[in-house]
Amino acid sequence: MNALLEGLNSLLDISILLYMLVGLMLGFMVGAFPGITATMAVALAAGFTMTLEPVQGLAVLLTIYVAANFGDRVPSILINTPGTPASIATTLDGYPMAKQGRAGLALTISAIVSAVGILASLVLFAVAAVPIASFARDYFKSPELFALVVFGISIMIGISSKSMLKGILAGLFGLMLGTVGTYAATADQRFTFGVLDLVEGVNFIAVIIGLFGIAELFDQLLTHRASRVRPISSLGRWLPNRSELKQSGRATAVGGAVGLGVGLIPAAGGDIAGLIGWERARKVSKRPEMFGKGSIEGVAASDSASSATLGGSLTTTMALGIPGDSVMAVMIGSMIIWGITPGPTLFTNRPDLVVSIVGIMLIATILSLALSLVRMKGMVKLLDVPQPYLWSGILIFCIIGTYATSNSLSTVVTMLVFGVIGVMLKRMQVPAGPVVLGLLLGPLAEENLARTLAILPTRPFFEVVSPIALVLLALAVLSIVMPAIRAARRPRADRGSLADSILHDDSIQQIEKAHDELAAQPDLLTSTVRNIDAPKRRARTSRKNSEETEK
């Protein structure tokens, strides 16, 4: 009870609310601008929060994380471009709804089900995090921790790329980066090449901003083309009626259940959950033929599924110390800098901080929902901001944020170098996720493996290596082998990522058909929507004008 009161009491400081408001504005803008991911924004903000107290810093970072989950639906619905990967599935029905003059309704439904998904995931965190942390604390020693890290990295390798070989290479590259610096067991310096700045290892924040921020910026600069598609400005009706709310209820339940399950899988993010939730809702819908053509159920299922992953990601991050997604990887890096180690011991050493984290996400969800329900015509104007201004601002803040982490120009150089590496990886279709996870978890895996190998000669093998560790290692192997086998059985042209292999062929075909139908209607790609009632209004206006002329 004391921890609960302390955690809630820390949120009563007025500065926490102010920091959350900053995070709210940043998160919404990040989500609204296509190409700027939540990972990039959280990594960039992490450089400015290092001097804050942990609760204040987490208030900024977690609120950005939550608010971006609401803001990214705006471009998905209005210009058919996902604000972040988590809103990919939103485009399937959100944009067709906007083309039918129902953009406001799509935005409202999206905001409501996103809030429901996040709140449900926080309930999951409150229920599951403590038992998982207690189990890990009692039964996870060095062999189990090593196996858990291997399992987490292998899962990300399995889901991050269409090519398993590229995913494995990315993971190995991240593990190699993790070996740079001083080896804790012997205090030996490795791969520093006499550079003092590498003695403590490669700066994690610089790598994150480089791979996810600068790389995306450079890639957009190289591939930028002037777009003729303008945001839809005629938003139509906003509030859903009772029938529409009832219609979206089952889809929300199905999508939320999918998101809660997918969120507990390390590294499986909202993009995968959204697609799977959309497909499952279509299977149980009474009107499956409407999916991909502007179905409220499709929007509700995809957005509730992608949003419900937040709590599961938070659970694996805080209870096991394994980041649930790339945003949580940045969060772990920031917490370590603050002297806080996520994992089973967090619930014993800092239970008040866990309460504060849940409180921050709860308040951030309510604030984001309230802001989303305000008519967002201002958000539409944001989508018209010229890209060069946006790129300049991002580059300046990336440099300032990276420099703030260490007050060293070498850190900025590291960021720019990994920005170039990130562009190369993107062009070769090598995922950046396994690189980050390998860098973050590599030293933990190495430390626990060294302890296990030191104990093995003195005790029987099965006394040191428990069945839990063997099961986790077996799952790690299967998570790599099974997707590779599924991909090998498909024609080379049809091979895809984990999301493609999970979805049924008819679902993939329907998704492609929906996009083709939209692309075949260039006359609709304008800033004004041809509303269903528009011809009637024009007829009435014409009659009125003719009557006035006769008079």
C-alpha angles and dihedrals in degrees: 000000000000091000090050092051093044092049093049092042091057088060093057092075109109090224090065091058091048092051090048091052089053090050090047094056093044093047094051093048092046091052093045095054110073114229096029106103128201088243091058092048095047092046091049093047091048089069090059096044099056092095093050128090113268095253092048092048092047089050089061098041098042093046090052088050093052098039093049087058088062099037096052090067091067099071091036090060101033103040104014091245120120113237089209131001090261091069097053092108091049090071091062094074105002095069095045088051089053090050088055091055094260100109093123091051091049091050092049095048089046092052094047096048091043089057091047091051094050094045090050090050091051088054088053090051092049091050102038107030098072096047091046092048092047092050092048092047092052101040108022112091128156097297093047093046091050091049091047092053091048090050092050093050093045092051091054091047090051096051103033103070143032087226115062091199091058091049092051092048090051091051092048090049090053092048090051090052088052091060093060113107135023117348106228096213097057104012089236119149115235130194093346093125089207093300109138092204089064096053091092092041134256112324105256097205091050091052093048094049090045097050098040103025113028092033091055090045093051091045092053090048091053097044102033116138126176108256124218092197111101126193116268107254100181100081099174124193117004109188118071119225125232093267093053092048090051091047092054095045098084092042090051091051092049094045093045092052091051092048093050091053097043092046091063091059108090113248095003101125139190095279092066093040092051094054094045092046091050091052096046091049090051090054093056097036122111088220106040092154089070094061111109091021101077106297119170087209090058093054092045094049097046096045096043089049096049092044095047090064092073095079094045091050089049090049096055091042098051099032100041105017090238111125112239092208141352093277090056089049088060089046091055091050091052093047092051090053088053089053095254120126115204114219140077093321092057091074090053101040101035111018089149090061091053089054090049091051092053091046092050093051092046093051091042090054093051092047092047092050092050091050091046093054091056109095102266103210086131089060089056089057090052089061089061094059108123111254096230091062090049093049093049092052093048093050093050093049092045091055094044093045094049093047090050092062095065108359087235130122089214088070090055089050089051090052093051092046092053089045088061090044089050092054090050091049091049092051090049089046091240111150119240095206097079090048092057094043092048091050092048100041100029095087090047091051092046093049094050093044090053091052092048093050090049092054099042098076091056101047139036115279098241091046090060101033109053127204088255091063092046092050092050091049090048090051089049090055092046092049088061101034099046097055088045091053092047091049093047091055092055125076111266092248091055098049115120146157128289092278091056092047092050096047117080118249093245090054092052090048092050091050091051091046092052091052092046092052091053092047090052092063105067091161089070094056095094137109092255125064124223097233119206090241095045097096091052092050091049091050092051091048091049093051091048092051092048092050091051090050093052090051 
